[in-house]
Amino acid sequence: MFDKHQVADLGRWAGFVGIVTLIGGILSCISIVGIIHGIVAIILGLKLRSVKSYADQVAADPDDASQASRINLMINDLSSYFKIQGILMIIGLVLAVIGIIIAILSSAFFSYLVNETLYY
């Protein structure tokens, strides 16, 4: 039905990225500024760690028929991970565009002020 080697490989990479994300989230939570980012990173890391757990169970179980629920749970956690990442990317892009607009408008405003004060 599916390649167990691919599922095991998915589990290894999800576990590695999950651990790195958890460590980054814990380090971000040390400062007050990074606490929101840290909490989100910890949640994402835990999602990936559960994907690793489900992938290891699926790869180790020889019975293909009993794995449907584990595969569904694994895909559900991956779906949640990508939804959260996508929402964060959209928020980041919107904030970047707003920041660029504010930077352009403020530089135009301050250059106007400087030019007006030079003539007096």
PELINVEN-V387981 format. One record per residue. N is the residue number from 1. PHI is phi in whole degrees, -180 to 180 (NA if undefined). PSI is psi as a letter, one per 40 degrees, with the letter a starting at -180 (999 if undefined). D_CENTER is the distance of its C-alpha to the mean C-alpha in Angstrom with 2 decimals. Layout:
n->N phi->PHI psi->PSI d_center->D_CENTER
n->N phi->PHI psi->PSI d_center->D_CENTER
//
This chain:
n->1 phi->NA psi->d d_center->30.14
n->2 phi->-147 psi->i d_center->27.11
n->3 phi->-89 psi->h d_center->26.71
n->4 phi->-68 psi->d d_center->26.03
n->5 phi->-65 psi->d d_center->25.38
n->6 phi->-65 psi->d d_center->22.37
n->7 phi->-66 psi->d d_center->21.05
n->8 phi->-65 psi->d d_center->21.75
n->9 phi->-65 psi->d d_center->20.01
n->10 phi->-59 psi->d d_center->16.85
n->11 phi->-63 psi->d d_center->17.23
n->12 phi->-64 psi->d d_center->17.77
n->13 phi->-69 psi->d d_center->14.75
n->14 phi->-64 psi->d d_center->12.44
n->15 phi->-65 psi->d d_center->14.35
n->16 phi->-63 psi->d d_center->14.13
n->17 phi->-65 psi->d d_center->10.41
n->18 phi->-63 psi->d d_center->10.21
n->19 phi->-66 psi->d d_center->12.94
n->20 phi->-63 psi->d d_center->11.68
n->21 phi->-66 psi->d d_center->8.43
n->22 phi->-62 psi->d d_center->11.03
n->23 phi->-63 psi->d d_center->13.41
n->24 phi->-62 psi->d d_center->11.36
n->25 phi->-66 psi->d d_center->10.64
n->26 phi->-65 psi->d d_center->14.34
n->27 phi->-67 psi->d d_center->15.49
n->28 phi->-69 psi->d d_center->13.78
n->29 phi->-72 psi->e d_center->15.55
n->30 phi->-65 psi->d d_center->18.80
n->31 phi->-96 psi->i d_center->19.18
n->32 phi->-68 psi->d d_center->19.63
n->33 phi->-65 psi->d d_center->17.83
n->34 phi->-97 psi->e d_center->14.50
n->35 phi->-68 psi->d d_center->14.80
n->36 phi->-67 psi->d d_center->12.64
n->37 phi->-61 psi->d d_center->9.66
n->38 phi->-64 psi->d d_center->10.75
n->39 phi->-64 psi->d d_center->11.12
n->40 phi->-64 psi->d d_center->7.70
n->41 phi->-65 psi->d d_center->6.55
n->42 phi->-64 psi->d d_center->9.64
n->43 phi->-62 psi->d d_center->9.08
n->44 phi->-65 psi->d d_center->6.07
n->45 phi->-63 psi->d d_center->8.49
n->46 phi->-66 psi->d d_center->11.30
n->47 phi->-61 psi->d d_center->10.24
n->48 phi->-68 psi->d d_center->10.20
n->49 phi->-66 psi->d d_center->13.39
n->50 phi->-70 psi->d d_center->15.00
n->51 phi->-62 psi->d d_center->14.40
n->52 phi->-60 psi->d d_center->16.19
n->53 phi->-62 psi->d d_center->18.87
n->54 phi->-65 psi->d d_center->19.56
n->55 phi->-65 psi->d d_center->19.66
n->56 phi->-64 psi->d d_center->22.09
n->57 phi->-66 psi->d d_center->24.20
n->58 phi->-67 psi->d d_center->24.41
n->59 phi->-69 psi->d d_center->25.33
n->60 phi->-85 psi->d d_center->27.93
n->61 phi->-83 psi->h d_center->29.60
n->62 phi->-77 psi->e d_center->32.47
n->63 phi->-89 psi->h d_center->32.98
n->64 phi->-70 psi->d d_center->31.00
n->65 phi->-71 psi->d d_center->32.18
n->66 phi->-88 psi->e d_center->30.66
n->67 phi->-96 psi->e d_center->27.11
n->68 phi->-61 psi->d d_center->26.25
n->69 phi->-68 psi->d d_center->24.90
n->70 phi->-67 psi->d d_center->22.65
n->71 phi->-66 psi->d d_center->21.37
n->72 phi->-63 psi->d d_center->20.75
n->73 phi->-65 psi->d d_center->18.85
n->74 phi->-64 psi->d d_center->16.74
n->75 phi->-68 psi->d d_center->16.05
n->76 phi->-62 psi->d d_center->15.41
n->77 phi->-67 psi->d d_center->12.65
n->78 phi->-64 psi->d d_center->11.11
n->79 phi->-62 psi->d d_center->11.71
n->80 phi->-63 psi->d d_center->10.08
n->81 phi->-59 psi->d d_center->6.79
n->82 phi->-71 psi->d d_center->7.18
n->83 phi->-64 psi->d d_center->8.70
n->84 phi->-64 psi->d d_center->6.27
n->85 phi->-62 psi->d d_center->3.89
n->86 phi->-64 psi->d d_center->7.57
n->87 phi->-63 psi->d d_center->8.87
n->88 phi->-64 psi->d d_center->6.99
n->89 phi->-66 psi->d d_center->8.26
n->90 phi->-63 psi->d d_center->11.52
n->91 phi->-61 psi->d d_center->11.94
n->92 phi->-63 psi->d d_center->11.52
n->93 phi->-65 psi->d d_center->14.00
n->94 phi->-63 psi->d d_center->16.33
n->95 phi->-65 psi->d d_center->16.48
n->96 phi->-65 psi->d d_center->17.17
n->97 phi->-64 psi->d d_center->19.92
n->98 phi->-62 psi->d d_center->21.36
n->99 phi->-63 psi->d d_center->21.45
n->100 phi->-65 psi->d d_center->23.23
n->101 phi->-62 psi->d d_center->25.66
n->102 phi->-64 psi->d d_center->26.44
n->103 phi->-64 psi->d d_center->27.02
n->104 phi->-66 psi->d d_center->29.35
n->105 phi->-66 psi->d d_center->31.22
n->106 phi->-70 psi->d d_center->31.66
n->107 phi->-68 psi->d d_center->32.95
n->108 phi->-66 psi->d d_center->35.33
n->109 phi->-65 psi->d d_center->36.49
n->110 phi->-70 psi->d d_center->37.15
n->111 phi->-68 psi->d d_center->38.94
n->112 phi->-64 psi->d d_center->41.07
n->113 phi->-63 psi->d d_center->41.93
n->114 phi->-66 psi->d d_center->42.89
n->115 phi->-66 psi->d d_center->45.03
n->116 phi->-70 psi->d d_center->46.76
n->117 phi->-78 psi->e d_center->47.61
n->118 phi->-73 psi->d d_center->49.10
n->119 phi->-88 psi->e d_center->51.86
n->120 phi->-101 psi->999 d_center->53.20
//
